Amino acid sequence: MGILKMRQGRAMGGFTLMEILVALTVLALSFTVIMQLLSGGLRAQRLSEEYRQAVHLGQAKMEEILLAKKLASGRFAGRFSDEFSWEYAISPTDFAVKTRSGLFPFRVDLQVNWRDGSRVRKVAFSTLQLAGKIKERDE
C-alpha cells in the first residue's frame, strides 16, 4: 500500500528534475535556432541593401560615362565614398566595324566594389557605346 501512495503522490506532485532539465534543454535549443534564423535574415537584408546601393551607384556612373562628350580608351578608377569604389575600362570591340554614320562600337566595362568584412564584393556592368574615334588616354 505504501508503493501505491508514492505513485499517486508523484503523479499529483508535479514534474521530476529530469523532465524539467529535458524541457529546458529543448527550450534552449529552440531559442538558439530561432536566434540564428533571425541573425541570418538580418545579414541577408544588410547584404541585399549593399547590393542595391552598389547597383544604384553603378547605374549612375555608367550614365555619366555614356553621356560624356568624348570617350577616352583606358582604365579609370575612383571612389563614390569610403565604402564604395569604382573601376571602368573603355576599349575598342573585337568587331571594330565602322557603321554608316562613321561611328565605331566601343566596350565599356564598369565594376563597383565594396568590402564586407574580409570579403570584397563586386557588381559588374558592361555595355557597348557607339562613338567617333576615341582618343587614347594621356598617361
N, C-alpha and C positions, 0 to 999 in steps of 0.2 A: 504494500500500500504506500510505503514511503516513496518508491520509484514513481508511482503514478502521480503523487503530489508534486514531485520535482518536474516532471514533464509538463504537467498542467501549469505550474508556476513559470516555467521557461517560456511556454507558448504565450502566456499572458504578460510576461515581464518585459518584452522588447527584443532588440537585436543583440547578437553576440559581438564581441570585439572583432572577430574575423569578418563578419558581414559588414561591419562599419568600415574596416580597412579596405575591403574589396570595393565597396561603394565609393569611398574617397579616391581610390586609385582610378576607377573608371571615370569619375568626375574630373580628376586632374588630367588624364589623357585626353578627354573630350575637350577640355578648355585649351590644352596645348594645340590640338589640331585646329580648333576654331581660330586661335590667335595666329597661327601660321597661314591659314587661308586669308584672313584679313590683311596680314602683312604682305602676302603675295599680291593681293588685289591693289593695295596702295602702291607697291613697287611698280606694278604694271600700269597703273594710272599715271604715275610720275613719268615713266618711260614714254608712254603714249603722248603726254604733254610735251616732252622734249622733242620727239619726232615731229609733232605738229608744228612746233615753233621752228624747227630746222627746215621743214618743207616751206613754211611761210617765208622765212628769210631767203631760202634758195630761189623761190619763185620771184621774189622782188629783185634779187641780184641778177637773175637771168634776164629779166625785163630790162634792167639797167644796161646790161651788156648788149642786148639786141637792139636797144634804142640809141646806142652810141652812134654819133655821126660817122666816125671812122673806126674800123676794127684794126687791131694790130695783132699779128700772129705771135705766139709765145705763151709762156706760163706766167700767171699772176697769182698773188696771194694777199690776204688781208684778214682783218678781224671785224666781226659785227659787234662783239662785246668781249668781256673777259671770258665768257663761256663758249661762244660760238666763233669759228673761223671759217674762211672760205678759200678755195683754190680753184682757178679755172685755166683752161688751155684753149687756144684758138689755133686751128691748123687747117690746111687745105685737105679736102677729102681725097680718098683714093681714086675716086671717079671725077677728077677735076675737069669736067666738061663745061665749056662756056655755053651759056644759054643765048638765045636770040637777042636778048636785051643787053648782052655784054656782061652779065653778072656770073660769078662763079660760086659754087656751093662750098661753104666752109663749115667745119665741125666745131661746135662749142661744147666743151665738157666742163661741168661745174660740180664741185664737191663741197658739201657743208660738213664740218667736223665739230665734235664736242667730246668732252671727257665725261664718263660715267664711272666714277670710282677709278679703278685702274684700267678700265677699258676705254678705247677710243671708238665712238660711234660715228657713223657716216651716212649721209644721204647723197646720192649722185643724181645729176640731171645731165641730159645730153640732147642736143638738137642740131639741126642744120640751118645755116643762115646764108641767104644769097647776098653777095656784096660784090662791088667792083674789086679792083686789085687791092689786096690787103697789104699795108705797109709792114715791113719787118720791124720788130720791136728793137728799139735802141737799148743796148746793154750798157 
